[in-house]
Amino acid sequence: MNANGVLDIGLQGLLVAGKISAPILVTALVVGFAISLLQSITQIQEVTLSFVPKAIAVSMALLICGHWMISEMVAFTHAMFDRIPSLLGGG
């Protein structure tokens, strides 16, 4: 196994991690921005006000995107297992 193989596996892992985490992070970002905008307009500075809507939105995003996230991870894992013989020099 050479350095290019290691870098390729690392790059693929980072890309899959980015794809999987994007729906959750974008949802939390959008809801957090909306709540902070509402707080700045109304001048209500309550910390717990931003937590509950963000938690609900993230859980909804997990319910909606959960199946896709699991299938992406399974596909990546299968690709890595299929790649084992070539990494060991047998294929």
N, CA, C and O atoms as a CHARMM CRD file, in Angstrom:
* protein
*
  364
    1    1 MET  N      0.85100  -1.16300   0.00000 PROA 1      0.00000
    2    1 MET  CA     0.00000   0.00000   0.00000 PROA 1      0.00000
    3    1 MET  C      0.90500   1.23800   0.00000 PROA 1      0.00000
    4    1 MET  O      1.79100   1.38100   0.84300 PROA 1      0.00000
    5    2 ASN  N      0.66400   2.10300  -0.94400 PROA 2      0.00000
    6    2 ASN  CA     1.50500   3.29400  -1.06400 PROA 2      0.00000
    7    2 ASN  C      0.78600   4.52400  -0.49300 PROA 2      0.00000
    8    2 ASN  O     -0.35200   4.44900  -0.02900 PROA 2      0.00000
    9    3 ALA  N      1.48600   5.64000  -0.54500 PROA 3      0.00000
   10    3 ALA  CA     0.93500   6.87000   0.02200 PROA 3      0.00000
   11    3 ALA  C     -0.28700   7.36200  -0.75300 PROA 3      0.00000
   12    3 ALA  O     -1.19300   7.95200  -0.16500 PROA 3      0.00000
   13    4 ASN  N     -0.32000   7.12800  -2.05500 PROA 4      0.00000
   14    4 ASN  CA    -1.48300   7.55100  -2.83900 PROA 4      0.00000
   15    4 ASN  C     -2.74500   6.81200  -2.42500 PROA 4      0.00000
   16    4 ASN  O     -3.82700   7.39900  -2.39400 PROA 4      0.00000
   17    5 GLY  N     -2.61800   5.53800  -2.11100 PROA 5      0.00000
   18    5 GLY  CA    -3.76900   4.76500  -1.65600 PROA 5      0.00000
   19    5 GLY  C     -4.30500   5.27000  -0.33300 PROA 5      0.00000
   20    5 GLY  O     -5.51600   5.35700  -0.12800 PROA 5      0.00000
   21    6 VAL  N     -3.38600   5.60100   0.56400 PROA 6      0.00000
   22    6 VAL  CA    -3.79700   6.12400   1.87300 PROA 6      0.00000
   23    6 VAL  C     -4.48600   7.47000   1.70900 PROA 6      0.00000
   24    6 VAL  O     -5.52200   7.72300   2.32400 PROA 6      0.00000
   25    7 LEU  N     -3.91100   8.33100   0.88000 PROA 7      0.00000
   26    7 LEU  CA    -4.52700   9.64300   0.65200 PROA 7      0.00000
   27    7 LEU  C     -5.88600   9.52800  -0.01900 PROA 7      0.00000
   28    7 LEU  O     -6.80000  10.29000   0.29500 PROA 7      0.00000
   29    8 ASP  N     -6.02500   8.58400  -0.94000 PROA 8      0.00000
   30    8 ASP  CA    -7.30800   8.38600  -1.61400 PROA 8      0.00000
   31    8 ASP  C     -8.37700   7.90600  -0.63700 PROA 8      0.00000
   32    8 ASP  O     -9.51000   8.38500  -0.66600 PROA 8      0.00000
   33    9 ILE  N     -8.01500   6.96400   0.22100 PROA 9      0.00000
   34    9 ILE  CA    -8.97000   6.47600   1.22000 PROA 9      0.00000
   35    9 ILE  C     -9.34600   7.59100   2.19100 PROA 9      0.00000
   36    9 ILE  O    -10.51500   7.73700   2.54900 PROA 9      0.00000
   37   10 GLY  N     -8.36200   8.37500   2.61400 PROA 10     0.00000
   38   10 GLY  CA    -8.64000   9.48900   3.51200 PROA 10     0.00000
   39   10 GLY  C     -9.54200  10.52400   2.87100 PROA 10     0.00000
   40   10 GLY  O    -10.45900  11.03900   3.51100 PROA 10     0.00000
   41   11 LEU  N     -9.28100  10.83200   1.59700 PROA 11     0.00000
   42   11 LEU  CA   -10.11800  11.79800   0.88400 PROA 11     0.00000
   43   11 LEU  C    -11.54300  11.29700   0.73500 PROA 11     0.00000
   44   11 LEU  O    -12.49400  12.04900   0.94600 PROA 11     0.00000
   45   12 GLN  N    -11.69600  10.02000   0.37000 PROA 12     0.00000
   46   12 GLN  CA   -13.03800   9.46300   0.25200 PROA 12     0.00000
   47   12 GLN  C    -13.77100   9.46700   1.59000 PROA 12     0.00000
   48   12 GLN  O    -14.96900   9.74300   1.64800 PROA 12     0.00000
   49   13 GLY  N    -13.04500   9.15800   2.66700 PROA 13     0.00000
   50   13 GLY  CA   -13.65400   9.17700   3.99700 PROA 13     0.00000
   51   13 GLY  C    -14.11600  10.57000   4.39200 PROA 13     0.00000
   52   13 GLY  O    -15.20100  10.73300   4.94900 PROA 13     0.00000
   53   14 LEU  N    -13.29200  11.58100   4.10400 PROA 14     0.00000
   54   14 LEU  CA   -13.67900  12.95300   4.42200 PROA 14     0.00000
   55   14 LEU  C    -14.85800  13.42100   3.58200 PROA 14     0.00000
   56   14 LEU  O    -15.72400  14.14300   4.07700 PROA 14     0.00000
   57   15 LEU  N    -14.90000  13.01800   2.31700 PROA 15     0.00000
   58   15 LEU  CA   -16.03100  13.40000   1.46700 PROA 15     0.00000
   59   15 LEU  C    -17.33200  12.76100   1.94400 PROA 15     0.00000
   60   15 LEU  O    -18.37700  13.41100   1.96000 PROA 15     0.00000
   61   16 VAL  N    -17.26800  11.49800   2.33100 PROA 16     0.00000
   62   16 VAL  CA   -18.46900  10.82600   2.83700 PROA 16     0.00000
   63   16 VAL  C    -18.90000  11.46100   4.15900 PROA 16     0.00000
   64   16 VAL  O    -20.09200  11.66200   4.39000 PROA 16     0.00000
   65   17 ALA  N    -17.94500  11.77400   5.02000 PROA 17     0.00000
   66   17 ALA  CA   -18.28900  12.42300   6.29700 PROA 17     0.00000
   67   17 ALA  C    -18.92700  13.78400   6.04900 PROA 17     0.00000
   68   17 ALA  O    -19.87500  14.15500   6.74100 PROA 17     0.00000
   69   18 GLY  N    -18.42700  14.52600   5.08000 PROA 18     0.00000
   70   18 GLY  CA   -19.01400  15.82100   4.75100 PROA 18     0.00000
   71   18 GLY  C    -20.41700  15.69500   4.18900 PROA 18     0.00000
   72   18 GLY  O    -21.31100  16.46400   4.54300 PROA 18     0.00000
   73   19 LYS  N    -20.60600  14.70500   3.29900 PROA 19     0.00000
   74   19 LYS  CA   -21.94300  14.49700   2.73500 PROA 19     0.00000
   75   19 LYS  C    -22.93900  14.08000   3.79500 PROA 19     0.00000
   76   19 LYS  O    -24.09000  14.51600   3.77500 PROA 19     0.00000
   77   20 ILE  N    -22.50900  13.24100   4.71900 PROA 20     0.00000
   78   20 ILE  CA   -23.42200  12.73100   5.74000 PROA 20     0.00000
   79   20 ILE  C    -23.76800  13.81200   6.77300 PROA 20     0.00000
   80   20 ILE  O    -24.90700  13.90000   7.23200 PROA 20     0.00000
   81   21 SER  N    -22.79100  14.61800   7.12600 PROA 21     0.00000
   82   21 SER  CA   -23.04800  15.62100   8.16300 PROA 21     0.00000
   83   21 SER  C    -23.70800  16.89100   7.62800 PROA 21     0.00000
   84   21 SER  O    -24.22600  17.68800   8.41000 PROA 21     0.00000
   85   22 ALA  N    -23.70000  17.09000   6.31800 PROA 22     0.00000
   86   22 ALA  CA   -24.23100  18.33500   5.74800 PROA 22     0.00000
   87   22 ALA  C    -25.70300  18.59900   6.07200 PROA 22     0.00000
   88   22 ALA  O    -26.02100  19.72000   6.46900 PROA 22     0.00000
   89   23 PRO  N    -26.62000  17.63800   5.92800 PROA 23     0.00000
   90   23 PRO  CA   -28.02500  17.96500   6.22800 PROA 23     0.00000
   91   23 PRO  C    -28.26000  18.39300   7.67300 PROA 23     0.00000
   92   23 PRO  O    -29.06000  19.29200   7.92900 PROA 23     0.00000
   93   24 ILE  N    -27.57800  17.76400   8.60600 PROA 24     0.00000
   94   24 ILE  CA   -27.75200  18.09600  10.01300 PROA 24     0.00000
   95   24 ILE  C    -27.15100  19.47200  10.30400 PROA 24     0.00000
   96   24 ILE  O    -27.76900  20.29600  10.97900 PROA 24     0.00000
   97   25 LEU  N    -25.94600  19.71300   9.79300 PROA 25     0.00000
   98   25 LEU  CA   -25.27900  20.98100  10.07000 PROA 25     0.00000
   99   25 LEU  C    -25.98900  22.15900   9.41500 PROA 25     0.00000
  100   25 LEU  O    -26.10700  23.22800  10.01400 PROA 25     0.00000
  101   26 VAL  N    -26.46400  21.96400   8.18300 PROA 26     0.00000
  102   26 VAL  CA   -27.16800  23.04400   7.50000 PROA 26     0.00000
  103   26 VAL  C    -28.49300  23.35000   8.20600 PROA 26     0.00000
  104   26 VAL  O    -28.87300  24.51400   8.34000 PROA 26     0.00000
  105   27 THR  N    -29.18700  22.31700   8.65100 PROA 27     0.00000
  106   27 THR  CA   -30.44100  22.51800   9.38500 PROA 27     0.00000
  107   27 THR  C    -30.19600  23.29100  10.67600 PROA 27     0.00000
  108   27 THR  O    -30.91100  24.24500  10.98100 PROA 27     0.00000
  109   28 ALA  N    -29.18900  22.87700  11.42900 PROA 28     0.00000
  110   28 ALA  CA   -28.88200  23.58100  12.68100 PROA 28     0.00000
  111   28 ALA  C    -28.44600  25.01400  12.41000 PROA 28     0.00000
  112   28 ALA  O    -28.78100  25.91900  13.17500 PROA 28     0.00000
  113   29 LEU  N    -27.70700  25.22600  11.33300 PROA 29     0.00000
  114   29 LEU  CA   -27.26300  26.57600  10.99100 PROA 29     0.00000
  115   29 LEU  C    -28.43400  27.47800  10.63500 PROA 29     0.00000
  116   29 LEU  O    -28.51200  28.61000  11.11300 PROA 29     0.00000
  117   30 VAL  N    -29.34400  26.98900   9.80100 PROA 30     0.00000
  118   30 VAL  CA   -30.47800  27.79800   9.36600 PROA 30     0.00000
  119   30 VAL  C    -31.41200  28.10800  10.53100 PROA 30     0.00000
  120   30 VAL  O    -31.85200  29.24600  10.69100 PROA 30     0.00000
  121   31 VAL  N    -31.71400  27.09900  11.34100 PROA 31     0.00000
  122   31 VAL  CA   -32.60700  27.32100  12.48300 PROA 31     0.00000
  123   31 VAL  C    -31.94000  28.22700  13.51200 PROA 31     0.00000
  124   31 VAL  O    -32.59100  29.10700  14.07600 PROA 31     0.00000
  125   32 GLY  N    -30.66200  28.02300  13.76000 PROA 32     0.00000
  126   32 GLY  CA   -29.95400  28.87800  14.70100 PROA 32     0.00000
  127   32 GLY  C    -29.91000  30.32400  14.24000 PROA 32     0.00000
  128   32 GLY  O    -30.06800  31.24200  15.04500 PROA 32     0.00000
  129   33 PHE  N    -29.69400  30.53300  12.93600 PROA 33     0.00000
  130   33 PHE  CA   -29.68700  31.90000  12.40200 PROA 33     0.00000
  131   33 PHE  C    -31.06700  32.53900  12.51800 PROA 33     0.00000
  132   33 PHE  O    -31.18400  33.71000  12.87900 PROA 33     0.00000
  133   34 ALA  N    -32.10800  31.77200  12.21300 PROA 34     0.00000
  134   34 ALA  CA   -33.46800  32.31500  12.30000 PROA 34     0.00000
  135   34 ALA  C    -33.82600  32.67900  13.73800 PROA 34     0.00000
  136   34 ALA  O    -34.42600  33.72500  13.98500 PROA 34     0.00000
  137   35 ILE  N    -33.45800  31.82000  14.68100 PROA 35     0.00000
  138   35 ILE  CA   -33.76300  32.10100  16.08400 PROA 35     0.00000
  139   35 ILE  C    -32.95700  33.29200  16.58700 PROA 35     0.00000
  140   35 ILE  O    -33.48400  34.12700  17.32200 PROA 35     0.00000
  141   36 SER  N    -31.68300  33.38100  16.20000 PROA 36     0.00000
  142   36 SER  CA   -30.88900  34.52600  16.65900 PROA 36     0.00000
  143   36 SER  C    -31.37200  35.82400  16.02300 PROA 36     0.00000
  144   36 SER  O    -31.30500  36.88300  16.64700 PROA 36     0.00000
  145   37 LEU  N    -31.85700  35.74900  14.78900 PROA 37     0.00000
  146   37 LEU  CA   -32.44100  36.93300  14.15900 PROA 37     0.00000
  147   37 LEU  C    -33.70900  37.36300  14.90100 PROA 37     0.00000
  148   37 LEU  O    -33.92300  38.55100  15.14400 PROA 37     0.00000
  149   38 LEU  N    -34.54000  36.39000  15.25500 PROA 38     0.00000
  150   38 LEU  CA   -35.74200  36.67700  16.03400 PROA 38     0.00000
  151   38 LEU  C    -35.39000  37.25500  17.40000 PROA 38     0.00000
  152   38 LEU  O    -36.04200  38.18600  17.87300 PROA 38     0.00000
  153   39 GLN  N    -34.36500  36.70300  18.02900 PROA 39     0.00000
  154   39 GLN  CA   -33.95000  37.21000  19.33400 PROA 39     0.00000
  155   39 GLN  C    -33.40700  38.63200  19.24000 PROA 39     0.00000
  156   39 GLN  O    -33.64500  39.44900  20.13000 PROA 39     0.00000
  157   40 SER  N    -32.68700  38.92700  18.17700 PROA 40     0.00000
  158   40 SER  CA   -32.15300  40.28100  18.05700 PROA 40     0.00000
  159   40 SER  C    -33.24700  41.28900  17.71300 PROA 40     0.00000
  160   40 SER  O    -33.15700  42.45400  18.10000 PROA 40     0.00000
  161   41 ILE  N    -34.26700  40.85700  16.99800 PROA 41     0.00000
  162   41 ILE  CA   -35.37500  41.76400  16.67300 PROA 41     0.00000
  163   41 ILE  C    -36.20600  42.06200  17.91600 PROA 41     0.00000
  164   41 ILE  O    -36.57600  43.20800  18.17000 PROA 41     0.00000
  165   42 THR  N    -36.49100  41.01900  18.68100 PROA 42     0.00000
  166   42 THR  CA   -37.34600  41.20100  19.85800 PROA 42     0.00000
  167   42 THR  C    -36.56200  41.52600  21.12100 PROA 42     0.00000
  168   42 THR  O    -37.16700  41.83000  22.14900 PROA 42     0.00000
  169   43 GLN  N    -35.25300  41.47200  21.07400 PROA 43     0.00000
  170   43 GLN  CA   -34.35700  41.72200  22.20300 PROA 43     0.00000
  171   43 GLN  C    -34.61500  40.78000  23.37700 PROA 43     0.00000
  172   43 GLN  O    -34.45900  41.15800  24.53800 PROA 43     0.00000
  173   44 ILE  N    -35.00700  39.56300  23.05800 PROA 44     0.00000
  174   44 ILE  CA   -35.14800  38.51600  24.07100 PROA 44     0.00000
  175   44 ILE  C    -33.86100  37.69200  24.02500 PROA 44     0.00000
  176   44 ILE  O    -33.59100  37.02600  23.02500 PROA 44     0.00000
  177   45 GLN  N    -33.07600  37.72800  25.07900 PROA 45     0.00000
  178   45 GLN  CA   -31.79300  37.03200  25.09400 PROA 45     0.00000
  179   45 GLN  C    -31.86000  35.82900  26.03500 PROA 45     0.00000
  180   45 GLN  O    -31.20200  35.80600  27.07500 PROA 45     0.00000
  181   46 GLU  N    -32.63900  34.85900  25.66900 PROA 46     0.00000
  182   46 GLU  CA   -32.78400  33.64700  26.46600 PROA 46     0.00000
  183   46 GLU  C    -32.04200  32.51700  25.75000 PROA 46     0.00000
  184   46 GLU  O    -32.29500  32.24900  24.57500 PROA 46     0.00000
  185   47 VAL  N    -31.13200  31.86100  26.45700 PROA 47     0.00000
  186   47 VAL  CA   -30.30300  30.82400  25.85800 PROA 47     0.00000
  187   47 VAL  C    -31.12900  29.60400  25.48900 PROA 47     0.00000
  188   47 VAL  O    -30.90900  28.99800  24.44000 PROA 47     0.00000
  189   48 THR  N    -32.07400  29.24100  26.33900 PROA 48     0.00000
  190   48 THR  CA   -32.86900  28.04100  26.08800 PROA 48     0.00000
  191   48 THR  C    -33.83800  28.21400  24.92300 PROA 48     0.00000
  192   48 THR  O    -34.33600  27.22600  24.38400 PROA 48     0.00000
  193   49 LEU  N    -34.10800  29.44000  24.53300 PROA 49     0.00000
  194   49 LEU  CA   -35.02500  29.68000  23.41600 PROA 49     0.00000
  195   49 LEU  C    -34.46900  29.13500  22.11000 PROA 49     0.00000
  196   49 LEU  O    -35.23900  28.71200  21.24700 PROA 49     0.00000
  197   50 SER  N    -33.16500  29.13400  21.94500 PROA 50     0.00000
  198   50 SER  CA   -32.58400  28.64200  20.69900 PROA 50     0.00000
  199   50 SER  C    -32.37300  27.13600  20.71800 PROA 50     0.00000
  200   50 SER  O    -32.25800  26.52000  19.65800 PROA 50     0.00000
  201   51 PHE  N    -32.32000  26.53300  21.89200 PROA 51     0.00000
  202   51 PHE  CA   -32.00800  25.10400  21.96200 PROA 51     0.00000
  203   51 PHE  C    -33.16000  24.22000  21.50800 PROA 51     0.00000
  204   51 PHE  O    -32.95000  23.29100  20.72800 PROA 51     0.00000
  205   52 VAL  N    -34.35400  24.48800  21.97300 PROA 52     0.00000
  206   52 VAL  CA   -35.49500  23.60400  21.68500 PROA 52     0.00000
  207   52 VAL  C    -35.84300  23.57300  20.19500 PROA 52     0.00000
  208   52 VAL  O    -35.98400  22.47900  19.64700 PROA 52     0.00000
  209   53 PRO  N    -35.98900  24.71400  19.50900 PROA 53     0.00000
  210   53 PRO  CA   -36.27900  24.63000  18.07100 PROA 53     0.00000
  211   53 PRO  C    -35.15400  23.97000  17.27900 PROA 53     0.00000
  212   53 PRO  O    -35.41000  23.25900  16.30800 PROA 53     0.00000
  213   54 LYS  N    -33.90500  24.20600  17.69500 PROA 54     0.00000
  214   54 LYS  CA   -32.78100  23.59100  16.99500 PROA 54     0.00000
  215   54 LYS  C    -32.77700  22.07600  17.20000 PROA 54     0.00000
  216   54 LYS  O    -32.50200  21.32600  16.26300 PROA 54     0.00000
  217   55 ALA  N    -33.07600  21.62600  18.40500 PROA 55     0.00000
  218   55 ALA  CA   -33.14000  20.19000  18.68700 PROA 55     0.00000
  219   55 ALA  C    -34.26400  19.53300  17.90100 PROA 55     0.00000
  220   55 ALA  O    -34.09400  18.43100  17.37800 PROA 55     0.00000
  221   56 ILE  N    -35.41000  20.20000  17.81400 PROA 56     0.00000
  222   56 ILE  CA   -36.53700  19.64700  17.04600 PROA 56     0.00000
  223   56 ILE  C    -36.19100  19.58700  15.56500 PROA 56     0.00000
  224   56 ILE  O    -36.47900  18.59100  14.90200 PROA 56     0.00000
  225   57 ALA  N    -35.57500  20.64500  15.03800 PROA 57     0.00000
  226   57 ALA  CA   -35.23300  20.67700  13.61900 PROA 57     0.00000
  227   57 ALA  C    -34.17700  19.63100  13.27100 PROA 57     0.00000
  228   57 ALA  O    -34.25700  18.99200  12.22200 PROA 57     0.00000
  229   58 VAL  N    -33.19700  19.45700  14.14000 PROA 58     0.00000
  230   58 VAL  CA   -32.16300  18.45300  13.87600 PROA 58     0.00000
  231   58 VAL  C    -32.74700  17.04700  13.94600 PROA 58     0.00000
  232   58 VAL  O    -32.37700  16.18500  13.14900 PROA 58     0.00000
  233   59 SER  N    -33.65100  16.80500  14.88400 PROA 59     0.00000
  234   59 SER  CA   -34.27300  15.47400  14.94900 PROA 59     0.00000
  235   59 SER  C    -35.15300  15.21400  13.73000 PROA 59     0.00000
  236   59 SER  O    -35.22700  14.08200  13.25300 PROA 59     0.00000
  237   60 MET  N    -35.82100  16.24900  13.22200 PROA 60     0.00000
  238   60 MET  CA   -36.60100  16.08000  11.98900 PROA 60     0.00000
  239   60 MET  C    -35.68300  15.81000  10.79200 PROA 60     0.00000
  240   60 MET  O    -36.00700  14.99400   9.92900 PROA 60     0.00000
  241   61 ALA  N    -34.55200  16.49100  10.74500 PROA 61     0.00000
  242   61 ALA  CA   -33.59300  16.24700   9.66500 PROA 61     0.00000
  243   61 ALA  C    -33.04200  14.82300   9.73700 PROA 61     0.00000
  244   61 ALA  O    -32.82300  14.18400   8.70700 PROA 61     0.00000
  245   62 LEU  N    -32.82200  14.33300  10.94800 PROA 62     0.00000
  246   62 LEU  CA   -32.37200  12.94300  11.09300 PROA 62     0.00000
  247   62 LEU  C    -33.44400  11.96100  10.64800 PROA 62     0.00000
  248   62 LEU  O    -33.13300  10.94300  10.03000 PROA 62     0.00000
  249   63 LEU  N    -34.70100  12.25500  10.95500 PROA 63     0.00000
  250   63 LEU  CA   -35.77900  11.37500  10.51200 PROA 63     0.00000
  251   63 LEU  C    -35.90700  11.37100   8.99000 PROA 63     0.00000
  252   63 LEU  O    -36.15200  10.32800   8.38400 PROA 63     0.00000
  253   64 ILE  N    -35.74200  12.53100   8.38600 PROA 64     0.00000
  254   64 ILE  CA   -35.89800  12.62900   6.93700 PROA 64     0.00000
  255   64 ILE  C    -34.69500  12.04200   6.20500 PROA 64     0.00000
  256   64 ILE  O    -34.86100  11.30700   5.23200 PROA 64     0.00000
  257   65 CYS  N    -33.49000  12.36000   6.66400 PROA 65     0.00000
  258   65 CYS  CA   -32.26800  11.98300   5.94500 PROA 65     0.00000
  259   65 CYS  C    -31.58500  10.74400   6.51100 PROA 65     0.00000
  260   65 CYS  O    -30.55900  10.31700   5.98200 PROA 65     0.00000
  261   66 GLY  N    -32.12400  10.16400   7.56200 PROA 66     0.00000
  262   66 GLY  CA   -31.45400   9.05100   8.22100 PROA 66     0.00000
  263   66 GLY  C    -31.21600   7.84800   7.32500 PROA 66     0.00000
  264   66 GLY  O    -30.13400   7.26100   7.34200 PROA 66     0.00000
  265   67 HSD  N    -32.21900   7.47900   6.54600 PROA 67     0.00000
  266   67 HSD  CA   -32.07500   6.31600   5.66600 PROA 67     0.00000
  267   67 HSD  C    -30.99200   6.55500   4.62000 PROA 67     0.00000
  268   67 HSD  O    -30.18700   5.66800   4.33800 PROA 67     0.00000
  269   68 TRP  N    -30.97700   7.74400   4.05400 PROA 68     0.00000
  270   68 TRP  CA   -29.95000   8.07600   3.06700 PROA 68     0.00000
  271   68 TRP  C    -28.55900   8.06800   3.69800 PROA 68     0.00000
  272   68 TRP  O    -27.60100   7.60000   3.08200 PROA 68     0.00000
  273   69 MET  N    -28.44500   8.58000   4.91400 PROA 69     0.00000
  274   69 MET  CA   -27.15000   8.61500   5.58800 PROA 69     0.00000
  275   69 MET  C    -26.62400   7.21100   5.84700 PROA 69     0.00000
  276   69 MET  O    -25.43900   6.94300   5.65000 PROA 69     0.00000
  277   70 ILE  N    -27.49400   6.32300   6.28200 PROA 70     0.00000
  278   70 ILE  CA   -27.07900   4.94600   6.53800 PROA 70     0.00000
  279   70 ILE  C    -26.69600   4.25200   5.24000 PROA 70     0.00000
  280   70 ILE  O    -25.71000   3.51600   5.20200 PROA 70     0.00000
  281   71 SER  N    -27.46300   4.47600   4.16900 PROA 71     0.00000
  282   71 SER  CA   -27.12900   3.82200   2.89600 PROA 71     0.00000
  283   71 SER  C    -25.81100   4.34000   2.32900 PROA 71     0.00000
  284   71 SER  O    -25.07800   3.57900   1.69800 PROA 71     0.00000
  285   72 GLU  N    -25.49400   5.62000   2.54000 PROA 72     0.00000
  286   72 GLU  CA   -24.19300   6.15600   2.11500 PROA 72     0.00000
  287   72 GLU  C    -23.05300   5.49900   2.88700 PROA 72     0.00000
  288   72 GLU  O    -22.02700   5.15000   2.30400 PROA 72     0.00000
  289   73 MET  N    -23.23000   5.33100   4.18600 PROA 73     0.00000
  290   73 MET  CA   -22.18900   4.69400   4.98900 PROA 73     0.00000
  291   73 MET  C    -22.00700   3.23300   4.61700 PROA 73     0.00000
  292   73 MET  O    -20.88100   2.73800   4.57700 PROA 73     0.00000
  293   74 VAL  N    -23.10300   2.53900   4.34600 PROA 74     0.00000
  294   74 VAL  CA   -23.01300   1.13600   3.95100 PROA 74     0.00000
  295   74 VAL  C    -22.31400   1.01200   2.59400 PROA 74     0.00000
  296   74 VAL  O    -21.48700   0.12100   2.40300 PROA 74     0.00000
  297   75 ALA  N    -22.64100   1.89800   1.65900 PROA 75     0.00000
  298   75 ALA  CA   -21.98000   1.87000   0.35200 PROA 75     0.00000
  299   75 ALA  C    -20.49000   2.15100   0.48200 PROA 75     0.00000
  300   75 ALA  O    -19.68200   1.50500  -0.18400 PROA 75     0.00000
  301   76 PHE  N    -20.11600   3.10300   1.32600 PROA 76     0.00000
  302   76 PHE  CA   -18.70500   3.40500   1.54000 PROA 76     0.00000
  303   76 PHE  C    -17.99000   2.22200   2.17700 PROA 76     0.00000
  304   76 PHE  O    -16.87300   1.88300   1.78700 PROA 76     0.00000
  305   77 THR  N    -18.63100   1.59800   3.15300 PROA 77     0.00000
  306   77 THR  CA   -18.02500   0.44400   3.82000 PROA 77     0.00000
  307   77 THR  C    -17.85000  -0.71000   2.84800 PROA 77     0.00000
  308   77 THR  O    -16.81400  -1.37400   2.86300 PROA 77     0.00000
  309   78 HSD  N    -18.84600  -0.96400   1.99900 PROA 78     0.00000
  310   78 HSD  CA   -18.72100  -2.01900   0.99300 PROA 78     0.00000
  311   78 HSD  C    -17.58800  -1.70800   0.01800 PROA 78     0.00000
  312   78 HSD  O    -16.83200  -2.60300  -0.36100 PROA 78     0.00000
  313   79 ALA  N    -17.46800  -0.46100  -0.38300 PROA 79     0.00000
  314   79 ALA  CA   -16.38800  -0.07800  -1.29900 PROA 79     0.00000
  315   79 ALA  C    -15.02500  -0.28600  -0.65000 PROA 79     0.00000
  316   79 ALA  O    -14.08000  -0.70500  -1.31800 PROA 79     0.00000
  317   80 MET  N    -14.91600   0.00100   0.63100 PROA 80     0.00000
  318   80 MET  CA   -13.63900  -0.19700   1.32500 PROA 80     0.00000
  319   80 MET  C    -13.32100  -1.67900   1.46900 PROA 80     0.00000
  320   80 MET  O    -12.17100  -2.08300   1.30000 PROA 80     0.00000
  321   81 PHE  N    -14.33100  -2.49600   1.78100 PROA 81     0.00000
  322   81 PHE  CA   -14.09100  -3.93100   1.87600 PROA 81     0.00000
  323   81 PHE  C    -13.75500  -4.53900   0.51400 PROA 81     0.00000
  324   81 PHE  O    -12.93300  -5.45200   0.43200 PROA 81     0.00000
  325   82 ASP  N    -14.38100  -4.04300  -0.55000 PROA 82     0.00000
  326   82 ASP  CA   -14.05800  -4.53000  -1.88700 PROA 82     0.00000
  327   82 ASP  C    -12.64800  -4.12900  -2.31200 PROA 82     0.00000
  328   82 ASP  O    -12.04700  -4.76800  -3.17600 PROA 82     0.00000
  329   83 ARG  N    -12.13400  -3.08600  -1.71000 PROA 83     0.00000
  330   83 ARG  CA   -10.81600  -2.57300  -2.07400 PROA 83     0.00000
  331   83 ARG  C     -9.67800  -3.25800  -1.32200 PROA 83     0.00000
  332   83 ARG  O     -8.51500  -3.05600  -1.67200 PROA 83     0.00000
  333   84 ILE  N     -9.97400  -4.05400  -0.31100 PROA 84     0.00000
  334   84 ILE  CA    -8.94300  -4.69600   0.51500 PROA 84     0.00000
  335   84 ILE  C     -7.96600  -5.53400  -0.30700 PROA 84     0.00000
  336   84 ILE  O     -6.75900  -5.39700  -0.10800 PROA 84     0.00000
  337   85 PRO  N     -8.42900  -6.40700  -1.23400 PROA 85     0.00000
  338   85 PRO  CA    -7.44500  -7.20900  -1.98500 PROA 85     0.00000
  339   85 PRO  C     -6.46100  -6.36800  -2.81400 PROA 85     0.00000
  340   85 PRO  O     -5.28400  -6.71300  -2.91100 PROA 85     0.00000
  341   86 SER  N     -6.93200  -5.28800  -3.40000 PROA 86     0.00000
  342   86 SER  CA    -6.01400  -4.46600  -4.18400 PROA 86     0.00000
  343   86 SER  C     -5.04400  -3.70100  -3.28400 PROA 86     0.00000
  344   86 SER  O     -3.92100  -3.40600  -3.69400 PROA 86     0.00000
  345   87 LEU  N     -5.46400  -3.38100  -2.07300 PROA 87     0.00000
  346   87 LEU  CA    -4.57600  -2.68900  -1.15300 PROA 87     0.00000
  347   87 LEU  C     -3.48100  -3.61300  -0.62300 PROA 87     0.00000
  348   87 LEU  O     -2.37800  -3.16500  -0.31200 PROA 87     0.00000
  349   88 LEU  N     -3.79200  -4.89200  -0.52400 PROA 88     0.00000
  350   88 LEU  CA    -2.81200  -5.85300  -0.05300 PROA 88     0.00000
  351   88 LEU  C     -1.89800  -6.34800  -1.16400 PROA 88     0.00000
  352   88 LEU  O     -0.96200  -7.10600  -0.91200 PROA 88     0.00000
  353   89 GLY  N     -2.16700  -5.92400  -2.38500 PROA 89     0.00000
  354   89 GLY  CA    -1.31000  -6.30400  -3.50500 PROA 89     0.00000
  355   89 GLY  C     -1.74400  -7.58100  -4.20500 PROA 89     0.00000
  356   89 GLY  O     -1.00000  -8.10600  -5.03400 PROA 89     0.00000
  357   90 GLY  N     -2.91200  -8.08800  -3.89800 PROA 90     0.00000
  358   90 GLY  CA    -3.36300  -9.32200  -4.51400 PROA 90     0.00000
  359   90 GLY  C     -4.20900  -9.11200  -5.75200 PROA 90     0.00000
  360   90 GLY  O     -4.47700 -10.07800  -6.46600 PROA 90     0.00000
  361   91 GLY  N     -4.64400  -7.88700  -6.04100 PROA 91     0.00000
  362   91 GLY  CA    -5.56200  -7.70700  -7.15700 PROA 91     0.00000
  363   91 GLY  C     -5.15600  -6.59200  -7.96000 PROA 91     0.00000
  364   91 GLY  O     -5.81000  -6.27800  -8.95500 PROA 91     0.00000
